[in-house]
């Protein structure tokens, strides 16, 4: 029973990361299309934010799997 709960928690963490990275990428593309001259600054901030979202998701997966 606890194994399935851990798998559910890991799956939710991954889904949340996918949604978060999708939001970050979409908003960055909107910003670049509105201000092409700021593309390098926006891209740098987007990569940092995506890495932080991915790190939180990885932490959530590890915690979910350790909980079993």
C-alpha positions in Angstrom: 0.0 0.0 0.0 2.7 2.5 0.9 4.5 1.7 -2.4 1.5 2.8 -4.4 1.2 6.0 -2.3 4.9 6.7 -2.9 4.5 6.2 -6.6 1.5 8.6 -6.6 3.5 11.2 -4.8 6.4 10.8 -7.3 4.0 11.1 -10.2 2.4 14.3 -8.8 5.8 15.8 -8.4 6.7 15.1 -12.0 3.4 16.4 -13.3 3.9 19.6 -11.2 7.4 20.0 -12.7 6.1 19.6 -16.2 3.5 22.2 -15.6 6.0 24.6 -14.0 8.5 24.3 -16.8 5.8 24.7 -19.4 4.7 27.9 -17.7 8.2 29.2 -17.5 9.0 28.4 -21.1 5.7 29.9 -22.4 6.1 33.1 -20.5 9.7 33.5 -21.6 8.7 33.1 -25.2 6.0 35.7 -24.7 8.6 38.1 -23.2 11.1 37.5 -26.0 8.4 38.1 -28.7 7.5 41.4 -27.0 11.1 42.5 -26.4 13.5 40.7 -28.7 16.4 42.9 -27.6 16.1 41.4 -24.1 16.2 37.8 -25.3 19.5 36.9 -23.7 18.5 38.1 -20.2 15.1 36.4 -20.5 16.7 33.2 -21.6 19.2 33.2 -18.8 16.4 33.8 -16.2 14.3 31.1 -17.9 17.1 28.5 -17.7 17.7 29.3 -14.0 14.0 29.1 -13.2 13.6 25.8 -15.1 16.6 24.3 -13.2 15.1 25.3 -9.9 11.7 23.8 -10.8 13.4 20.6 -11.9 15.4 20.5 -8.6 12.3 20.8 -6.5 10.6 18.0 -8.6 13.6 15.8 -8.1 13.5 16.5 -4.3 9.8 15.6 -4.3 10.4 12.3 -6.1 13.2 11.3 -3.7 11.1 12.2 -0.7 8.1 10.2 -2.1 10.2 7.2 -2.8 12.0 7.3 0.6 8.6 7.4 2.3 7.8 3.8 1.3 
